[in-house]
Amino acid sequence: MNDPIAALHETFAAAANELAAARAKDELLAELAQRRRLLTLVRPPVMVPLGRVWRLGVFLLGHDATVYATASLTRVTDTGRPTFQSAAVEKRRAYRVTAMRSGLPKGEAVNFDTTVIELDAAQLRASTGPLFLRGDKPFVRWSLSQSDDSALALDSYLRDRVSLLVDPPEGA
């Protein structure tokens, strides 16, 4: 009987190697960290870089083949001024302000609030996240609002996502 976890490690390592060899575009992975108070001064949070990842749809893949579930994303850009249009718009603006204040390179895409997907058979069989095992076969929930019947096989999903980064469509 195959070991599905060993196969998952090999699959993600092969994808990371292919992306690295192709010098595919990657993004920054960061942690949104609260800074300690300085006397009575409450200092604003900062984004602390943790490494580089490739965005593969519902996954982020680290150069070391660590797999993360996608979460929040911002871009380091000029923040503009408050518009008070909606709470969601102001929240996204606040993340851009934090990214700029953190000294990250301008124009960089920054992924944060991510979680590592543990490659453990018992956890993946009970998973409600993007990666799960059905028997010994890995599947991807490309949309958490869809039923598991619409899940895609991991191999074909990764092949498509990696090919988009290795050979992006013209104008992308």
C-alpha positions in Angstrom: 0.0 0.0 0.0 1.3 3.5 -0.9 2.1 6.0 1.8 -0.1 9.0 0.8 1.9 11.4 3.0 5.2 10.4 1.5 3.6 10.9 -2.0 2.3 14.3 -0.9 5.8 15.4 0.3 7.3 14.2 -3.1 4.5 16.0 -5.1 5.0 19.3 -3.3 8.8 19.0 -3.4 8.7 18.3 -7.2 6.5 21.4 -7.7 8.8 23.6 -5.7 11.8 22.3 -7.6 10.1 22.9 -11.0 9.1 26.5 -10.0 12.6 27.3 -8.6 14.3 25.9 -11.8 11.9 28.1 -13.9 12.5 31.1 -11.7 8.8 31.5 -11.4 7.4 34.7 -9.9 7.0 34.3 -6.1 5.6 36.5 -3.4 6.5 37.5 0.1 5.2 35.5 3.1 4.9 37.7 6.3 3.6 37.6 9.8 1.4 40.5 11.0 3.1 41.1 14.4 2.1 43.4 17.3 5.0 45.3 18.6 5.7 45.7 22.3 4.6 48.8 24.1 7.2 51.4 24.6 6.4 52.9 28.0 2.9 54.2 27.5 3.2 54.3 23.7 1.2 51.7 21.8 3.1 51.0 18.6 1.3 49.9 15.5 1.7 46.4 14.1 4.3 45.5 11.4 4.7 42.8 8.8 7.7 40.6 9.5 9.0 38.7 6.4 9.1 34.9 6.8 10.2 33.9 3.4 9.0 33.5 -0.2 6.1 31.5 -1.6 4.5 30.7 -4.9 0.7 31.3 -5.1 -0.9 28.1 -6.4 -4.6 29.0 -6.2 -5.8 27.9 -2.7 -2.2 27.0 -1.7 1.0 28.9 -1.1 4.1 26.8 -1.6 7.3 27.7 0.1 10.7 27.2 -1.5 11.2 24.5 1.1 8.0 22.7 -0.1 6.0 23.8 3.0 2.4 24.2 2.1 0.2 27.0 3.4 -3.5 27.7 3.0 -4.0 31.1 1.4 -5.4 33.8 3.6 -4.9 37.5 3.4 -3.0 39.4 0.7 -2.0 43.0 0.3 0.4 44.9 -2.0 3.0 47.4 -0.8 1.7 50.5 -2.5 1.0 54.1 -1.8 -1.8 54.1 0.7 -3.7 57.1 -0.6 -6.1 58.8 1.8 -8.9 57.5 3.9 -12.1 57.3 1.8 -14.6 56.1 4.5 -16.5 54.1 1.8 -16.8 50.9 3.7 -15.2 49.1 6.6 -13.7 46.5 4.2 -12.1 49.1 2.0 -10.6 50.9 5.1 -9.3 47.5 6.4 -7.5 46.8 3.2 -6.1 50.3 3.2 -4.8 49.7 6.8 -3.0 46.6 5.7 -1.3 48.6 2.9 -0.3 51.2 5.4 1.2 48.5 7.7 3.1 47.0 4.7 4.5 50.4 3.8 5.4 51.2 7.4 7.2 47.8 7.7 9.7 48.8 5.1 8.8 46.1 2.6 9.8 46.6 -1.1 7.3 48.8 -3.0 5.1 46.8 -5.4 5.6 43.5 -3.5 2.6 41.2 -2.9 2.5 40.2 0.7 0.7 37.1 2.0 -0.1 37.0 5.7 -2.4 35.3 8.3 -1.7 32.0 6.6 -1.6 28.6 8.2 0.6 25.7 7.5 -1.2 22.7 6.1 0.1 19.8 8.1 0.8 16.8 5.9 -0.6 14.2 8.3 -3.0 11.4 7.1 -5.4 11.6 10.1 -5.6 15.4 9.9 -6.1 15.4 6.1 -8.8 12.8 6.2 -10.8 15.0 8.7 -9.8 18.3 7.0 -12.3 20.9 6.0 -9.6 23.0 4.4 -8.3 23.1 0.8 -6.4 19.9 0.9 -7.9 16.6 2.1 -7.6 12.8 1.6 -10.3 10.6 0.3 -9.0 7.2 1.0 -5.4 7.5 0.1 -5.9 10.0 -2.7 -5.3 13.7 -2.2 -7.9 16.2 -3.4 -8.3 20.0 -3.5 -11.3 22.0 -2.5 -10.8 24.9 -4.9 -13.7 26.6 -3.3 -14.7 26.0 0.3 -18.3 26.8 -0.6 -18.5 23.8 -3.0 -19.2 20.2 -2.1 -16.4 17.6 -1.9 -17.9 16.1 -5.1 -16.5 19.1 -7.0 -13.0 18.7 -5.5 -10.1 18.2 -8.0 -7.4 15.6 -7.8 -4.2 17.3 -6.4 -1.9 16.1 -9.2 -4.0 17.7 -12.0 -4.7 20.8 -9.9 -1.0 21.4 -9.2 0.1 20.6 -12.7 -2.3 23.4 -14.0 -1.2 25.9 -11.3 2.5 25.3 -11.7 2.2 25.5 -15.5 0.5 28.9 -15.2 3.5 30.2 -13.1 6.2 28.5 -15.3 4.7 29.7 -18.6 2.2 32.5 -17.8 -0.3 33.5 -20.4 0.7 36.5 -22.5 -0.1 39.8 -20.7 -0.2 38.2 -17.3 
